Amino acid sequence: MARIVFCTLGSLGDLHPYMAVARELAARGHAPVIATHPYYRARVEGVGVGFAPVRPDMSEYGDPAEVMRKAMDLRHGSRWILEHVVLAKLTESRDDLMAACAGADLVVSHVLTLTAPLVAEKLGVPRVHSVLQPMTMYSCTDPPLMPGMPLHDQALRWGPGVWRALYAVLRAAGTPWFAPFERMRREMGLPRAAAHPMLGLSHGVPTLAMFSRVLAAPQPDWPARTTLTGFCVHDRDGAGGGMSGELRAFLDAGEPPVVFTLGSAGVFDAREFWDVAARVSRTLGVRAVLLTGTDGPAERPDLNDGARVLAVPYAPHSELFPRAAVTVHCGGVGTTGQALASGRPMLIMPYSHDQPDNARRCARLGVARVVRRDLWRDAIVTRELGALLADREAAARAGAVAAEVRAERGAAAAADALEDALRG
């Protein structure tokens, strides 16, 4: 039996894949531990997985809605998280991870857990790096759409050589940000980092790419020891429940609805999303389910409209999405994976981070249309959603893609790779 510590920070989209793999490892007799924000303790321990708290505790940042507005900003959200959540809390995160990883047989790092490689190196524990979305593979042959990047449409057509130069510029420009990281290495008695603290997290270690090959196929410039696992899915709320009786009755009473959701982060900054969704559904004469969130500012029962529109806080995507006509979401990789597996076309309104890139990849597959967040207005959404509902080719393509996604065994494949890493 091995003690395997998963280090992750972020939203539920950054937690649930590790819960899926941890549960698989526990079933094989291992002792997985998830080291993350303190407020996830009950959710993790509720499925029988070990937990270790790692700062920052997001409650110290104040109003969650204001925090999410900053974190999900298209142009500046990623920088805000890096500066205020990751780099500003390096010492606290390092100290907590040192305690969490003591006695570990293997450490699994995440793109935001910059101190995990230092901790693993200091303790002499093997490490595996993990990525949840194609964007953070930082490929030059399959480059990402980076939010807020000037000329991003043209950049996607640039060749690998231009992208290598661009990444070199990004490394150089970001060097001052990571000065505290290098100081920490020296204080810990560790040599200078052999690779960039963020862009080189997979340097010299195996990498788990925890997404489907339909979203991004292996590339020649991926790290040499990369295992592409498929999506690793855990989609229960904190109480572990399934769909409510009210929702089941609604689904059984009529044609498949359009399902609207903003995931666990977007609900804090929904703005006009739900009101537009309800109005557009009535205009198109379709039924709709609005997943307004259990953690957002407020539920929206005022949007319920008899047999046509139902607003509920939560439902497992794996149960609800296959019963939809179309899914509408913001492009977080966890929701995107569930939407791809459902076999239903999707309309995506991305916020920031990896979401625009995930949306672009789904559109490239022929299973999605994309509406920019600043264009989320009745007329545009009515046009795009109406076209998608009438697009038989998109529906057929979504079904074919879903068959590929469902054939992947994400959590089991990830567990296999981690057991291989344990064997050396």
C-alpha positions in Angstrom: 0.0 0.0 0.0 1.4 3.4 -1.0 0.7 6.9 0.4 0.1 9.1 -2.7 -0.4 12.8 -2.1 -2.2 14.8 -4.7 -1.4 18.6 -4.5 -4.0 20.9 -6.1 -5.4 24.4 -5.8 -8.3 26.1 -7.5 -12.0 25.4 -8.2 -13.9 22.1 -8.1 -12.7 21.6 -11.6 -9.2 21.4 -10.1 -10.3 19.1 -7.4 -12.8 16.5 -8.8 -10.3 14.8 -11.3 -8.0 14.0 -8.4 -10.9 12.7 -6.3 -11.7 10.4 -9.1 -8.2 9.0 -9.3 -7.9 8.9 -5.5 -11.0 6.8 -5.2 -9.6 4.4 -7.8 -6.4 4.1 -5.9 -8.2 3.6 -2.6 -10.1 0.7 -4.2 -6.8 -0.8 -5.2 -5.6 -0.7 -1.5 -3.5 2.5 -1.6 -3.8 5.4 0.8 -4.4 8.5 -1.3 -4.4 12.0 0.2 -5.6 15.2 -1.4 -3.7 18.3 -0.2 -5.7 21.4 -1.1 -7.7 24.4 0.2 -9.1 23.8 3.8 -12.7 24.4 2.8 -12.7 21.2 0.6 -12.1 18.9 3.7 -15.7 17.7 4.1 -16.1 17.1 0.4 -12.9 15.0 0.2 -13.3 13.1 3.4 -16.9 12.4 2.5 -15.8 10.0 -0.2 -13.4 8.2 2.0 -10.2 9.9 0.8 -7.5 11.3 3.1 -7.2 15.1 3.3 -4.5 17.6 4.2 -5.2 21.4 4.4 -3.0 23.6 2.3 -3.1 27.4 2.3 -4.3 29.8 1.0 -7.7 29.5 2.7 -9.8 31.4 0.1 -12.0 32.8 2.9 -9.2 35.2 3.8 -9.7 37.0 0.4 -13.1 38.4 1.4 -16.3 38.5 -0.7 -16.3 35.4 -2.9 -18.2 37.2 -5.7 -15.6 39.9 -5.9 -12.8 37.3 -5.8 -14.3 35.5 -8.7 -14.8 38.6 -10.7 -11.1 39.2 -10.4 -10.1 35.6 -10.9 -12.3 35.0 -14.0 -11.4 38.2 -15.8 -10.6 37.5 -19.4 -7.4 39.6 -19.7 -6.1 39.7 -16.1 -7.7 36.7 -14.3 -4.8 34.3 -14.7 -2.3 36.9 -13.6 -4.4 37.8 -10.5 -4.5 34.1 -9.4 -0.7 33.7 -10.0 0.2 36.9 -8.1 -2.4 36.8 -5.2 -3.2 33.1 -4.7 0.0 31.3 -5.7 3.1 33.5 -5.4 1.8 35.6 -2.5 1.3 32.4 -0.4 4.4 30.4 -1.4 5.7 30.1 2.2 2.4 29.0 3.7 1.8 26.5 0.9 5.3 25.1 1.2 5.0 24.7 4.9 1.6 23.0 4.6 2.8 20.7 1.8 5.9 19.7 3.8 3.6 18.4 6.5 1.2 16.8 4.0 3.9 15.0 2.1 5.9 13.7 5.1 6.0 9.9 4.7 4.6 10.0 1.1 5.7 7.4 -1.4 4.7 9.6 -4.4 3.7 13.3 -4.9 1.4 14.4 -7.7 1.7 18.1 -8.6 -0.6 20.5 -10.3 0.1 23.6 -12.4 -0.7 25.9 -9.5 1.2 24.0 -6.8 4.6 25.5 -7.5 6.0 24.5 -4.2 5.2 20.8 -4.7 8.3 20.1 -6.7 10.5 21.8 -4.0 8.8 19.7 -1.3 9.2 16.5 -3.2 12.9 17.3 -4.0 13.6 18.2 -0.4 12.0 15.1 1.0 13.4 12.8 -1.6 10.0 11.6 -2.8 9.3 10.7 -6.4 7.0 13.1 -8.2 4.6 13.0 -11.1 3.3 16.2 -12.7 -0.3 16.4 -13.9 -2.2 18.7 -16.2 -6.0 18.9 -16.6 -6.3 20.8 -19.9 -4.4 21.0 -23.2 -3.5 24.6 -22.8 -1.0 23.8 -19.9 0.9 21.4 -22.1 2.4 24.6 -23.7 2.8 22.9 -27.0 4.4 24.7 -30.0 2.9 22.2 -32.5 -0.7 22.5 -31.1 -0.6 25.9 -29.5 -3.3 27.2 -27.1 -5.6 30.1 -27.5 -4.4 32.2 -24.6 -7.0 34.6 -23.1 -6.3 38.3 -23.6 -3.4 37.6 -26.0 -3.0 40.2 -28.7 -3.5 38.8 -32.3 -4.5 35.5 -30.8 -6.4 34.4 -34.0 -3.4 35.0 -36.1 -1.1 33.5 -33.5 -2.9 30.2 -33.8 -1.6 30.0 -37.4 2.0 30.7 -36.5 4.5 27.9 -36.9 6.3 26.0 -34.1 9.4 28.2 -34.4 7.4 31.4 -33.7 5.7 29.7 -30.6 9.1 28.6 -29.3 10.3 32.2 -29.5 7.0 33.4 -27.8 7.4 31.0 -24.9 11.0 32.2 -24.5 9.8 35.7 -24.3 7.2 34.7 -21.7 9.8 32.9 -19.6 12.1 36.0 -19.7 9.3 38.4 -19.0 8.0 36.4 -16.0 11.4 35.9 -14.4 11.0 38.8 -11.9 7.7 37.3 -10.7 9.4 34.1 -9.7 12.3 35.7 -7.7 10.6 34.6 -4.4 10.5 31.0 -5.7 14.3 31.0 -6.4 14.9 32.5 -2.9 12.9 29.7 -1.4 14.9 27.1 -3.2 18.1 28.6 -1.8 16.7 28.8 1.7 15.7 25.1 1.4 19.3 24.2 0.4 18.2 23.2 -3.1 20.1 23.9 -6.3 18.9 26.5 -8.8 15.8 25.2 -10.8 16.7 23.4 -14.0 13.5 24.6 -15.7 11.0 27.5 -15.5 9.0 27.3 -12.2 5.7 27.2 -14.1 6.4 26.4 -17.8 8.8 23.6 -16.8 6.9 21.8 -14.0 7.1 18.5 -15.9 10.8 18.8 -16.4 12.5 15.4 -15.7 9.4 13.7 -14.3 6.5 11.7 -15.7 3.4 13.7 -16.7 -0.3 12.8 -16.6 -2.4 14.6 -19.2 -5.8 14.1 -17.6 -8.0 14.9 -20.6 -9.3 13.1 -23.7 -7.3 12.8 -27.0 -10.4 14.1 -28.8 -9.6 17.5 -27.2 -5.8 17.3 -27.9 -3.8 14.4 -29.5 -0.3 13.7 -28.3 2.3 16.1 -29.8 6.0 15.7 -30.6 6.9 18.4 -28.1 5.0 17.0 -25.1 7.2 15.8 -22.3 8.8 12.4 -23.1 7.0 10.5 -20.3 3.5 11.7 -20.8 0.5 9.4 -20.3 -2.8 10.7 -21.9 -5.4 9.2 -19.6 -8.8 10.6 -20.7 -11.0 12.6 -18.5 -11.1 11.6 -14.8 -14.6 12.2 -13.6 -16.1 12.8 -10.2 -19.4 14.8 -10.4 -21.2 14.5 -7.0 -21.9 17.5 -4.8 -20.7 17.7 -1.2 -23.7 15.6 -0.1 -23.0 12.9 -2.7 -26.5 13.1 -4.1 -27.9 12.5 -7.6 -30.6 14.3 -9.5 -33.6 15.5 -7.4 -37.0 14.0 -7.8 -38.2 17.4 -9.1 -35.7 17.4 -11.9 -36.4 13.8 -12.9 -40.1 14.6 -13.1 -39.4 17.6 -15.2 -37.2 15.6 -17.6 -39.8 12.9 -17.9 -42.6 15.3 -18.7 -41.5 16.6 -22.1 -38.8 16.8 -24.8 -35.1 17.1 -23.9 -34.3 20.5 -22.5 -31.4 22.8 -23.1 -29.2 22.7 -20.0 -27.4 25.9 -18.9 -24.6 25.8 -16.3 -21.7 28.0 -15.3 -19.8 25.4 -13.2 -18.5 26.1 -9.7 -16.7 29.4 -10.4 -18.8 31.2 -13.0 -21.9 31.2 -10.8 -20.3 33.9 -8.6 -20.2 36.3 -11.6 -23.1 35.2 -13.7 -24.4 38.7 -14.5 -27.2 38.4 -17.1 -26.4 34.8 -18.0 -29.5 33.2 -16.4 -32.0 35.9 -17.4 -30.8 35.7 -21.0 -31.0 31.9 -20.9 -34.6 31.9 -19.7 -35.7 34.5 -22.2 -34.0 32.8 -25.1 -35.5 29.5 -24.2 -39.0 31.0 -24.3 -38.3 32.7 -27.6 -37.1 29.5 -29.2 -40.0 27.5 -27.6 -37.6 25.0 -25.9 -37.5 23.6 -22.4 -34.6 24.6 -20.3 -32.8 23.5 -17.1 -30.7 26.1 -15.3 -28.1 24.8 -12.9 -27.7 28.0 -10.8 -25.1 26.5 -8.4 -24.9 25.6 -4.7 -22.1 27.9 -4.0 -23.0 31.1 -5.9 -24.5 34.3 -4.5 -28.2 33.2 -4.8 -30.4 30.5 -6.3 -32.9 31.7 -8.9 -36.3 30.0 -8.3 -37.9 33.2 -9.8 -36.8 31.9 -13.2 -39.0 28.8 -13.0 -41.8 28.7 -15.6 -44.1 25.8 -15.1 -43.3 23.0 -17.5 -40.9 25.0 -19.7 -38.0 26.4 -17.5 -36.7 24.8 -14.3 -33.9 26.4 -12.2 -32.2 24.0 -9.7 -29.0 24.4 -7.7 -27.2 21.3 -8.8 -27.4 18.0 -10.7 -24.7 15.5 -11.6 -23.6 16.3 -15.2 -23.2 12.6 -16.0 -26.9 12.0 -15.3 -28.3 15.2 -16.7 -26.3 16.0 -19.8 -27.2 12.9 -21.8 -30.8 13.8 -21.4 -30.3 17.3 -22.8 -30.9 18.6 -26.4 -27.9 21.0 -26.1 -25.6 21.9 -23.2 -24.6 25.5 -22.6 -21.6 26.1 -20.4 -18.5 28.3 -19.9 -15.9 25.8 -21.1 -14.2 24.6 -17.9 -12.4 21.4 -18.7 -14.4 19.3 -16.3 -17.7 20.4 -17.7 -16.4 20.2 -21.2 -15.4 16.6 -20.6 -18.9 15.7 -19.3 -20.5 17.5 -22.3 -18.3 15.7 -24.8 -19.1 12.4 -23.1 -22.9 13.1 -23.2 -23.1 13.0 -27.0 -24.9 16.4 -27.2 -23.8 19.5 -29.0 -22.8 22.5 -26.9 -22.9 26.3 -26.9 -19.9 27.7 -24.9 -19.5 31.1 -23.4 -16.0 31.1 -22.0 -14.7 33.3 -19.2 -10.9 33.1 -18.9 -7.9 30.8 -18.3 -8.2 27.5 -20.3 -11.9 28.1 -21.2 -11.4 30.0 -24.5 -9.0 27.3 -25.7 -11.3 24.4 -24.7 -14.1 26.2 -26.5 -12.0 26.6 -29.6 -11.1 22.9 -29.6 -14.7 21.8 -29.2 -15.7 24.1 -32.1 -12.9 22.6 -34.2 -14.4 19.1 -33.5 -17.6 20.3 -35.0 -19.6 19.8 -31.8 -19.9 23.4 -30.5 -20.5 27.0 -31.2 -18.9 29.8 -29.2 -20.3 33.1 -28.0 -18.0 35.6 -26.4 -19.0 36.6 -22.9 -19.3 40.3 -23.8 -21.7 39.3 -26.6 -24.0 37.2 -24.4 -27.2 39.0 -25.4 -30.7 37.8 -26.4 -30.4 38.2 -30.2 -27.0 36.6 -30.5 -27.7 33.7 -28.2 -31.1 33.1 -29.9 -29.3 32.9 -33.3 -26.5 30.6 -32.2 -28.6 28.3 -30.0 -31.3 28.1 -32.7 -28.7 27.2 -35.3 -27.2 24.5 -33.1 -30.6 22.9 -32.3 -31.2 22.6 -36.0 -27.8 21.3 -36.9 -28.1 17.6 -37.5 -24.5 17.3 -38.5 -23.3 18.7 -35.2 -25.6 16.3 -33.3 -24.2 13.3 -35.3 -20.6 14.4 -34.7 -21.3 14.9 -31.0 -22.5 11.3 -30.8 -19.4 10.0 -32.6 -17.1 12.0 -30.3 -18.9 10.8 -27.2 -18.2 7.2 -28.2 -14.5 7.9 -28.2 -14.6 9.7 -24.9 -16.6 7.1 -23.1 -14.2 4.4 -24.3 -11.4 6.0 -22.4 -10.8 4.9 -18.8 -9.4 8.1 -17.3 -9.2 7.4 -13.6 -8.1 3.8 -14.1 -5.5 4.9 -16.7 -4.2 7.5 -14.3 -4.0 5.0 -11.5 -2.1 2.6 -13.7 0.4 5.3 -14.5 0.9 6.2 -10.9 1.5 2.6 -9.9 4.1 2.4 -12.7 5.8 5.5 -11.2 5.8 3.8 -7.8 7.6 0.9 -9.3 10.2 3.2 -10.8 
